[in-house]
Amino acid sequence: MLIMSRRSIKIPPKEVSSDTSTEVEKYDDVLNSLDSIQVKRKSMASSSGTSGNSVKPTTVVMAVVIVAIAATLLLSFGSLPSTQNTESEVKLTDGFDFQIELLNSSQVMLSDFLGEPIILDFFATWCQPCATQIVELQKLQVKHPNVHIISVSIESDDTISVLEGYSLDHGMDWIVGRDVTAKGASRYQITSIPTMAFFNSQGIRKYIDHPPGITSESVMSSWIRAD
């Protein structure tokens, strides 16, 4: 696995979820509910002739603990980015499609390859582990010729001419292109390469390697067989 540090990699920051304010409002509701409970207890105490200050200390402590736990849970879940996927299965068309420039300079969308399973490989030509990953992809292609293998460079310096030479030198006899808009790297939250993802023929993402690294042919074959 290679952690990307080159300045030429331009990965847009993750989108901040708009749900955070909603969760904070829920937290405020919890506080208001506890305040309401305290007022009612004092009112009941007054009507029964006892002091409103007779609330047991243990009750106050429990209320504080409940507020702390509620605040932690609500704010923690609310702070997750809206693009973060916690499900193992999502649709390619649900915000994970992006534009790819192929070696013939044509522009396509990843979804254009639906109908057959897709192995998606994010790489860069300067990345040595990515070259090792290519060997595993070559093995996979022999065993599963019906699968679309799509290698997409996220390096801005990997021009079409650079990719042409690289794919020829490394025997990449499959679809090769570049993430020309950088939206693929952003939507898949790519922070290191190689990163592999698998979509079935219906466009359902079954697997994605997080954390990324070298994915063996046997692992990728298991993805395909399990579908």
N, C-alpha and C positions, 0 to 999 in steps of 0.2 A: 504494500500500500504506500502511496506517495502523497504526502500532504502538500497541497499546492501553495507556493509562495511567490511565484513569478508575478511581477507587476502587470504583465500583459493580460493576465486573467482578469476579466471584468465580470464579476458576479454581482448582480443587483442584490441589495439587502432584502431579507425576508420581510414580507408585508406584515405590519402589525395588525393584530386582530381588532376589529371594531366592537367586539363583544365585551371588552374589558370594562367599559363604562356601565354596561348592563349588569355585570357581575358585582361592581361596586354598589350599584343601586340595591341589589339583592342583599349585600352586606349591611347597607343602611336599614333595610327592612328588618333584618335580624335584630339590630340594635333597637329600633323603634318598638319591636314586639316585646323585647325584654323590659324596656322602659314602661310599656303599657302594663306588663305583669306586676312590676313594682308598684305602680300607682294603684292598681286594684288591690294589692295586698295591704297597702297603707289604708285605703278606704275601708276595707273589711275590718282592719284592726281598730280603726276609729269608731266604727259603728258598734263594735263589740266591747268598747270601753277600754281597750288595751292600747298601748303606745304604738305609734307607727314605726318607731325605731326598734321594735321587738323582733324584726326579721332576723332569723338565725344567721350567724356568720358563715356557716357551712353552705347556706343557700346562696349567699352572695358569691362565695368562692366558686360554686358550681356554675353560676351564671357567667362569671368571668371566663371559666374554662370553656364553656359552650361557645361563647362569642369568639374566643381565640381559635378554636377548632373550625368554626364556621367560616371565619375570615380567611384562615389559611387555605381551606379547601376551595372556597369560591374564587379567591384571587389567584390561586395557583392554576386552576383549570381555566379561568378567564384569560390568563396571560398567554395561553398557547396561540401561536400564529394561526390565522385562518387557513393557511395553506398546509398546515401540518396534518398528515393523514395518520390516524391511529388505527385504521382498519387495514387488514391485509389485502382486501379486495376493493379496488376503486376502478371506475371507468376511465379509460383513456380520454374520453371526451369531457370528463368532469374536471377541466382545468389542467390536464396533464399533456395536452396536445401542444405541439410547437413546430415552427418552421425549420426546415433543413435545406441547405444548399448542397446539391449533389455534385459529383465530379464533372458532370457535363454542364454545370452552371445553372441547371434548372432548379426551381424552387418547389418543394413539396411539403406536405404536412405529414407528421408521423402517422396520423390516422389514415392516410392514403394506403397504407400497407395492411390494413385490417382485412381479415379473411383467412389469414394464416397466423400461427403463433409468431410473436416478435421477441427476439432477444435484443435488448437495447444496451449498447456499450458506450459509455462516456469516456473519452480518452484525450490525449494530446501527443503530438509526435515527439516531444522532448521527454516524455514519461517512460522510464525504463520498465516499471512494472506493467505498463500498458502493453509493451511489446511482448512480455511474458503472457499476458492475458490473450493476445492474438493467437498464440500457439494452442491454447485451450479452445478458442473459438474455431480454429481449423479442425480440431478433433470433433467438435460438436457438429460442424457442417457435414462431415463424413457420415455421422450416425443419424443425423436428422436433416436431410437435404430439403425438407418441406418447410423448415422454419426460416423466417426472415431474420437474418442477422444484420443489424444496423449499427455501425460504428460512427459515432458523432463526436467530432473534435470540439472542445469548448475553449480552445486556444485561439485568441484573436489573430495571432501571427500565422496560424495554419491556413494559408491561402489555398485555393483550389489547386494551383500548380504544385505547392508543397505536398498536399495530400495525395495528389496523383503519383508523385515519385515515391512517397512513403508506402502507399498501399501496394504499389508494384514491387518494391523491395521486400516487403513483409508478406507477400502472398495473400493479401486480403481480397479474396475472391467473393466478395459480398457487397452490400450497399455501404458506401462510405460517403460521409459529408461533413458539414460543419454547422454548428449552432450559430448561425449568422446573426440572429437577434439577441442571443444570450438568454432567451426566455426559458430554454430547456434547462440550463444550469440553475436558474432561479427556481423554477417550478419543482424541480426534483431535489432542490437544496443540496447541490453538489459542492462539497467542501474539499474533497480529495478524490483522486482517480487512481486506477479505474473504478468505476461504479457501474454495476450491472442491474438491469431490471427485466422482468419477463411479463409479457401480456399474452393472454390466450387469443384464440382466433376471434372471439367476441369483443375483444378490447378490454377485458377485465385484467387489471394488474394483479398478478398472483404473488409475485415476489419482487423485492428490491434489496440490494445488499447495503444495509446500514448497520454497522460501519462498513465502508467499502474495502476492497482488497482484491486479491486474485481469486477468481471463482473458477473452480475446476470444471472440466467437462462433465464429470460424473454428477456434480451438484446441479448443473444446468439441465442435464438429461433427466434428473429426478424431478425438476420443475415441470418439464414437458410431460413426463409419464404420469405425474400426479394430476394433471389437468383433465 
